C-alpha cells in the first residue's frame, strides 16, 4: 500500500505507535514432482498463506517470483525473505553517535551486506550461491513518519530509506512490504522483534516488527532487535528445483542409477544452480531407437573432478517433466577422468515415447540443517526414442470366470494396451506343454503372452506371472442329507455299540462327518461312531455333515448293569451285521470264551470260541512274517472266526515281499477254503476303526478259493 492511502491508514492509528495485521495460516501444497526443470514450481502461492520455502544456504520464504506477488517483485528475480530472524549480539540499527535513522552507513546495513554474504550462506569454494544473488537499489529521500500531520500535502512513503539511496545484496523489508506479508510469515520469528528499513517518527526512531504488530517509535540505538533480510536470486541461474530431503533420488552410482523422481506435497525446496565456469559436454555413441532396459553409451569431456563431484543425468519427457534422475559416475575417485565414456541404462518401467536424456557435471551436496545449493554445468541434451519392453504389469489378464469341469473350454482374456502390437494368449499345462487352444480337461494351466512390436512397445514373448494360472476342478456334488442306524439304542453302563452313518448322495464330494453327544455324562461317542454307556439316563448322539451341516440323531438310553455279577462276567454288545454274510469289525472276549462269530457263513451270536485263539493266532503269524525270507509264501491253518489285528497287519505291510495264505474249514466239515493275500498289500490301510480285519471281510477283499490239495504247514 502506497501514497495517500498509506498515509490515511496510518493516520487512523493516532499515537498508538503500532499497526495490527490480519491473521492467516500456512497450508500444504498440491502434489508436484520432487524434481523440476527451472524454478516455476516456486511461483505457487507467492504472497499467500501457502507460499513456498527454499533452502538456499539457509531457510527462506519465497515472497516474490518474477512479476508475481506484490512484495518487492522484480522481473527475472526470485524474491526471498529469511524464514527466521538472524541475531547478532548487541545488534542496533545505528550504534554510532550521533544516532540517525538514515539507512546508508547504518550499523544494520553494514552487518547485512558485509562481504556481500551477510553470513547467511554456508559458502563452498565456488561461492555459487553468492553469485546467484542480485543486488537491489533502495531508493533514498524518505521522511520521518508523522502520525498526525498538520500539512495535508504530507506524504509518507515507507519504501524509501531516510537519506541517500543504497545498493545492497541483502536488505530489510519496508513497513509497506511487511504489511503485505501473510501473518504466519510475519510471526515466523517466534515473537522476536526485527528491524524494518522505514524511518520512525523522529530522526532517532526506526520501524520494527513486534510479533504481529508494526511499530514506528523504536530507538535506533536500542539493542536486542534482530535482522530478517531479503534478497533477489536470478531465475536464469536456477537449473533445477528439487525437494530438500531426498528430492534427487538415485540408485547406486553407475549405469543403473536412474531412479523415478516421484511426487511431493510438503516440505522445502533446494536449488541446483548453473555454474558457468564448467565446460562439460556429453554426446551419444551410436544412434537409433531404444527399448526400455537397453543401455545408452555416452562420450563426455571436461568433467569436474573432486569431492562431491558426479556426472549425473535426468530423463525429461515431452511435457518437460523430469521423470528419472541418477548419479551415473563418481568423479571423486582416483580412477575418475575428466574425459571418457560411460553408460546409462534406460529404466525398464519407462513408458514408450520421446525423451531427452540430459547429462551434466554436478556438485551434489548432502542434505543437512544448513543446506547448500547444488551446482552444475550446462545440460548436454540427447534426444531418445524409447519403446517400452512389455512386462506383466502392463497387461490386464482376466481368468476364466468358471473353472468347474463341464466339458466346455475355459477361456481367459487380455485387454488391449495402447501403443502395443498384437497380443497372443497361450495356454500351458502342468508339464509345460503348450495347448493348441483353451483347455477343457481337469488340470492346472498357465497363461503366457506374446506381443508384436507397436508404436510405444517393443516385441515380447512368453510373458507371464504366477497370478496368471487357473485350475479346472471336478464338479462339486453337495451333500443332501445323512442318516444314522440305529436311530435308538439301549445300553448298560460300560457297554458300547458302533453306529453307522450314511451320507447321501453316495458320490458327494465331501463326505466328512462329526459325532457328538448331548451329554457326555450319560453316553460318549468317538469320531468313529462308537457309543459307550457312562451313567443311567437318556441323551442324543448326533452325526453332522461337514458339507451342508445336515444331521441325524440316535436316541440313547443307558441302564445300570443287571444284578448278578460284574461287567467282566457279562457279554459285551457288538454291532449286529446288516446281512448274514457280513463279519464283525472285531470280537470281544471275557474270561475263557468269545461270543459271536461266523459259522459256515452264518452269524452265530452265542457260539463260544476259545479266547486264547485270538492273541495266539496273531502273535504266531507276526513272528512268522517277520522271520520269512524275501519272496516267501506263508501258508497256515486258520478258523472262520479269526480276525487279523493291527500288529499282524503292520508286520505284513512293513515286510512287503511275502504272501500269506489262510486255509480254513467251515464248521460241518469239508470242503476247505483258502484266502491268499498277495505280497505288497497294505493291510494297515484296511483296518477298521477298532484296529481289526474280520475273516469275512478278508474273503470279500481277496476271495475264497476251494482247496484242492490242502497244504498244512503249521
Long-range contacts (C-beta under 8 A, 24 or more apart in sequence): 1-176, 1-179, 1-180, 2-157, 2-159, 2-176, 3-155, 3-157, 4-155, 6-156, 6-157, 6-158, 6-176, 7-149, 7-154, 7-155, 7-156, 10-145, 10-147, 10-156, 11-147, 11-148, 11-149, 13-147, 14-147, 14-148, 15-147, 15-148, 17-147, 17-201, 17-215, 17-216, 17-217, 18-210, 18-213, 18-214, 18-215, 18-216, 19-175, 19-179, 19-213, 19-214, 20-212, 20-213, 21-179, 21-181, 21-183, 21-186, 21-212, 21-213, 21-214, 22-183, 23-183, 23-212, 24-48, 24-49, 24-182, 24-183, 24-184, 25-49, 25-184, 26-50, 26-182, 26-184, 28-265, 28-266, 29-264, 29-265, 29-266, 30-265, 31-263, 31-264, 31-265, 32-263, 32-264, 32-265, 33-261, 33-262, 33-263, 33-264, 33-321, 33-322, 33-323, 34-242, 34-243, 34-246, 34-247, 34-248, 34-249, 34-261, 34-262, 34-263, 34-264, 35-240, 35-241, 35-242, 35-243, 35-247, 35-248, 35-261, 35-314, 35-322, 35-325, 36-240, 36-241, 36-242, 36-321, 36-322, 37-239, 37-240, 37-316, 37-320, 37-321, 37-322, 38-235, 38-238, 38-239, 38-240, 38-241, 39-65, 39-78, 39-235, 39-238, 39-241, 39-271, 41-241, 41-269, 42-78, 42-241, 42-269, 43-68, 47-71, 47-180, 47-181, 47-182, 48-182, 49-182, 49-184, 51-182, 51-185, 52-269, 53-83, 53-268, 53-269, 54-78, 54-80, 54-268, 54-269, 54-270, 54-271, 55-244, 55-268, 55-269, 55-270, 55-371, 56-80, 56-121, 56-129, 56-233, 56-270, 56-271, 56-371, 56-373, 57-120, 57-121, 57-122, 57-123, 57-129, 57-370, 57-371, 57-372, 57-373, 58-82, 58-83, 58-120, 58-121, 58-122, 58-370, 58-371, 59-83, 59-84, 59-268, 59-371, 61-185, 61-188, 63-181, 63-185, 63-230, 65-235, 66-235, 70-180, 71-173, 71-177, 71-180, 71-181, 72-136, 72-173, 72-177, 72-230, 72-232, 74-136, 74-232, 76-234, 76-235, 76-236, 77-134, 77-232, 77-233, 77-234, 77-235, 78-232, 78-233, 78-234, 78-235, 78-238, 79-230, 79-231, 79-232, 80-230, 80-231, 80-232, 80-233, 81-173, 81-181, 81-185, 81-228, 81-229, 81-230, 82-120, 82-228, 82-229, 82-230, 83-188, 84-188, 84-189, 84-190, 84-228, 85-189, 85-192, 85-194, 85-226, 85-227, 85-228, 86-118, 86-119, 86-120, 86-226, 86-227, 86-228, 86-229, 87-192, 87-226, 87-227, 88-227, 90-223, 91-223, 91-225, 91-226, 91-227, 92-220, 92-221, 92-222, 92-223, 92-225, 93-195, 93-206, 93-220, 93-221, 93-222, 93-225, 94-220, 94-221, 95-221, 97-221, 99-203, 99-204, 99-219, 99-220, 99-221, 100-162, 100-163, 100-203, 100-204, 100-220, 101-144, 101-162, 101-199, 101-200, 101-202, 101-203, 101-204, 101-205, 101-206, 101-220, 102-161, 102-162, 102-163, 102-164, 103-138, 103-140, 103-161, 103-162, 103-163, 103-166, 103-197, 104-140, 104-161, 104-163, 104-164, 104-165, 104-166, 105-163, 106-220, 108-172, 108-195, 108-197, 108-227, 109-166, 109-168, 111-227, 112-168, 112-170, 112-171, 112-172, 112-227, 112-229, 113-168, 113-169, 113-170, 113-171, 116-169, 117-169, 118-169, 118-170, 118-229, 120-170, 120-229, 121-372, 122-370, 122-371, 122-372, 124-363, 124-365, 124-372, 124-375, 126-275, 126-277, 126-363, 126-375, 128-273, 128-275, 128-373, 128-375, 129-273, 129-372, 129-373, 131-237, 131-273, 132-233, 132-234, 132-237, 132-238, 132-271, 132-273, 132-373, 133-169, 133-170, 133-231, 133-232, 133-233, 133-234, 134-169, 134-232, 134-233, 134-234, 135-167, 135-168, 135-169, 135-232, 136-167, 136-168, 136-169, 136-171, 136-231, 136-232, 137-165, 137-166, 137-167, 138-165, 138-166, 138-167, 138-168, 138-171, 138-197, 139-165, 140-164, 140-165, 140-166, 141-165, 142-198, 142-199, 143-199, 144-199, 144-200, 144-201, 144-202, 144-203, 144-205, 145-198, 145-199, 145-200, 145-201, 145-207, 145-216, 146-201, 147-201, 147-216, 158-196, 158-198, 158-207, 159-198, 161-197, 161-198, 161-199, 162-199, 162-203, 169-231, 170-229, 170-230, 170-231, 171-197, 171-229, 171-230, 171-231, 172-196, 172-197, 172-227, 172-228, 172-229, 172-230, 173-197, 173-228, 173-230, 174-198, 175-207, 175-214, 175-216, 177-230, 178-209, 178-214, 179-214, 183-212, 186-212, 187-211, 187-212, 189-226, 189-228, 192-226, 193-218, 193-224, 193-225, 193-226, 194-225, 194-226, 194-227, 194-228, 195-225, 195-226, 195-227, 195-228, 233-271, 236-274, 237-273, 237-274, 238-271, 238-272, 238-273, 238-274, 239-272, 239-273, 239-274, 239-360, 239-376, 239-379, 240-271, 240-272, 240-314, 240-322, 240-374, 240-376, 241-269, 241-270, 241-271, 241-272, 242-269, 242-270, 242-272, 243-267, 243-268, 243-269, 243-270, 244-268, 244-269, 244-270, 244-367, 244-371, 245-367, 246-367, 248-325, 248-364, 248-374, 249-325, 250-312, 250-325, 250-326, 250-327, 251-326, 253-310, 253-327, 253-328, 253-329, 253-330, 254-328, 254-329, 255-295, 255-328, 255-342, 255-343, 255-344, 255-345, 256-326, 256-345, 257-313, 257-326, 257-327, 257-328, 258-313, 258-315, 258-324, 258-325, 258-326, 258-328, 258-344, 258-345, 258-346, 258-347, 259-324, 259-325, 259-326, 260-323, 260-324, 260-347, 260-349, 261-322, 261-323, 261-324, 261-325, 268-371, 270-367, 270-371, 270-373, 270-374, 271-373, 271-374, 272-362, 272-373, 272-374, 272-375, 272-376, 273-373, 273-374, 273-375, 273-376, 274-375, 274-376, 274-377, 274-378, 275-363, 275-375, 275-376, 275-377, 276-378, 278-302, 278-304, 278-361, 278-376, 278-377, 278-378, 279-377, 280-304, 280-311, 280-360, 280-361, 280-377, 280-378, 280-380, 281-380, 282-311, 282-359, 282-360, 282-380, 282-382, 283-380, 283-382, 284-357, 284-382, 285-341, 289-385, 289-386, 289-387, 290-346, 290-384, 290-385, 290-386, 290-387, 291-346, 291-386, 291-387, 291-388, 291-389, 291-458, 292-346, 292-347, 292-348, 292-349, 292-350, 292-352, 292-386, 292-387, 292-388, 292-389, 292-458, 293-345, 293-346, 293-347, 293-348, 293-389, 294-345, 294-346, 295-343, 295-344, 295-345, 295-346, 296-343, 296-344, 296-345, 296-346, 296-357, 296-382, 296-384, 297-341, 297-342, 297-343, 298-341, 298-342, 298-343, 298-344, 298-359, 298-382, 299-340, 299-341, 300-339, 300-340, 300-341, 300-342, 300-359, 300-380, 301-338, 301-339, 302-338, 302-339, 302-361, 303-329, 303-331, 303-336, 303-337, 303-338, 303-339, 303-361, 304-331, 304-338, 304-361, 304-363, 304-377, 305-331, 305-332, 305-336, 305-338, 306-331, 306-332, 306-363, 307-332, 308-332, 308-363, 308-364, 308-365, 308-366, 309-361, 309-362, 309-363, 310-361, 310-362, 310-363, 310-364, 311-342, 311-359, 311-360, 311-361, 311-362, 312-359, 312-360, 312-361, 312-362, 312-364, 312-376, 313-344, 313-357, 313-358, 313-359, 313-360, 314-357, 314-358, 315-346, 315-347, 315-350, 315-355, 315-356, 315-357, 315-358, 315-384, 316-355, 316-356, 316-357, 316-358, 317-353, 317-354, 317-355, 318-353, 318-354, 318-355, 323-350, 324-350, 327-362, 327-364, 328-359, 331-361, 346-384, 346-386, 348-389, 348-391, 349-391, 350-386, 350-388, 351-388, 351-456, 352-386, 352-387, 352-388, 352-419, 352-455, 352-456, 352-457, 353-385, 353-386, 353-456, 354-383, 354-384, 354-385, 354-386, 355-383, 355-384, 355-385, 355-386, 356-381, 356-382, 356-383, 356-384, 357-381, 357-382, 357-383, 357-384, 358-382, 387-453, 387-454, 387-456, 387-457, 387-458, 388-456, 388-457, 388-458, 389-457, 389-458, 389-460, 390-420, 390-449, 390-451, 390-457, 390-458, 390-459, 390-460, 390-463, 391-463, 392-463, 392-464, 392-465, 392-468, 394-420, 394-457, 395-423, 395-449, 395-463, 397-425, 397-447, 397-449, 397-467, 397-468, 399-447, 399-468, 399-470, 400-438, 400-470, 403-470, 403-471, 403-472, 403-473, 404-472, 404-473, 404-474, 404-475, 404-476, 405-441, 405-442, 405-472, 405-473, 405-474, 405-475, 406-475, 407-440, 408-440, 409-437, 409-438, 409-439, 409-440, 410-438, 410-439, 410-440, 410-445, 410-470, 410-472, 411-438, 412-438, 412-447, 412-468, 412-470, 414-449, 417-457, 418-456, 419-454, 419-455, 419-456, 419-457, 420-451, 420-454, 420-456, 420-457, 421-451, 421-452, 421-453, 421-454, 421-457, 421-459, 422-451, 422-452, 423-449, 423-450, 423-451, 424-449, 424-450, 424-451, 425-449, 426-450, 439-472, 440-472, 441-472, 442-472, 442-473, 442-474, 443-471, 443-472, 444-469, 444-470, 444-471, 444-472, 445-469, 445-470, 445-471, 445-472, 474-509, 476-509, 477-505, 477-507, 477-508, 477-509, 478-508, 478-509, 478-547, 478-548, 479-503, 479-504, 479-505, 479-508, 479-510, 479-511, 479-545, 479-547, 479-548, 479-550, 480-504, 480-505, 480-508, 480-548, 480-550, 481-550, 481-552, 482-513, 482-543, 482-544, 482-545, 482-550, 482-551, 482-552, 483-552, 484-541, 484-543, 484-552, 484-553, 484-554, 485-578, 486-554, 487-552, 487-553, 487-554, 487-555, 488-554, 488-555, 488-556, 488-557, 489-531, 489-541, 489-554, 489-555, 489-556, 489-557, 490-556, 490-557, 490-558, 490-559, 491-523, 491-531, 491-532, 491-533, 491-556, 491-557, 491-558, 491-559, 491-573, 492-533, 492-558, 492-559, 492-560, 492-561, 492-562, 492-567, 492-570, 493-533, 493-534, 493-535, 493-536, 493-558, 493-559, 493-560, 493-561, 494-532, 494-533, 494-561, 494-567, 495-532, 495-533, 495-567, 495-572, 495-573, 496-530, 496-531, 496-532, 496-533, 496-572, 496-573, 497-530, 497-531, 497-573, 497-574, 497-575, 498-528, 498-529, 498-530, 498-531, 498-575, 498-585, 498-689, 499-525, 499-529, 499-530, 499-531, 499-541, 499-543, 499-554, 500-529, 500-575, 501-529, 501-543, 501-552, 503-545, 508-547, 509-547, 510-545, 510-546, 510-547, 511-545, 511-547, 512-545, 512-546, 512-547, 513-543, 513-544, 513-545, 513-546, 514-543, 514-544, 514-546, 515-541, 515-542, 515-543, 516-541, 516-542, 516-544, 517-541, 517-542, 518-542, 522-556, 522-558, 523-556, 523-558, 526-689, 528-689, 528-690, 529-689, 530-689, 530-690, 531-556, 533-558, 533-559, 534-558, 536-560, 571-595, 577-603, 581-696, 582-696, 583-643, 583-694, 583-695, 583-696, 583-697, 584-643, 584-694, 585-688, 585-689, 585-690, 585-692, 585-694, 586-643, 586-688, 586-690, 586-691, 586-692, 586-694, 587-614, 587-641, 587-643, 587-692, 589-614, 594-641, 597-640, 597-641, 598-640, 598-641, 598-695, 598-696, 599-640, 599-641, 599-666, 599-667, 600-640, 600-666, 600-667, 600-668, 601-640, 601-666, 601-696, 607-641, 609-639, 609-641, 613-639, 613-642, 614-642, 614-643, 614-645, 617-642, 618-644, 618-645, 618-647, 618-648, 619-647, 620-714, 621-648, 621-651, 621-660, 622-647, 622-648, 622-651, 624-714, 625-651, 625-652, 625-655, 625-658, 625-660, 626-651, 626-655, 628-655, 628-658, 630-657, 630-658, 631-657, 631-658, 631-679, 632-658, 632-659, 633-658, 633-659, 633-661, 634-658, 634-659, 634-660, 634-661, 634-713, 635-661, 635-663, 635-674, 635-711, 635-712, 635-713, 636-660, 636-661, 636-662, 636-663, 636-713, 636-714, 637-663, 637-664, 637-712, 637-714, 638-662, 638-663, 638-664, 638-695, 639-664, 639-695, 640-664, 640-666, 640-667, 640-695, 641-695, 642-695, 643-692, 643-693, 643-694, 643-695, 644-683, 644-692, 644-693, 644-698, 645-691, 645-692, 646-684, 646-687, 646-691, 646-692, 648-683, 649-683, 649-684, 649-686, 649-687, 649-693, 650-683, 650-684, 652-677, 652-681, 652-683, 653-681, 653-682, 653-683, 653-684, 653-685, 656-680, 662-695, 662-698, 663-707, 663-710, 663-711, 663-712, 664-695, 671-706, 671-707, 672-706, 672-707, 672-710, 673-699, 673-704, 673-705, 673-706, 673-707, 674-704, 674-705, 674-706, 674-707, 675-699, 675-702, 675-703, 675-704, 675-705, 676-702, 676-703, 676-705, 677-702, 678-702
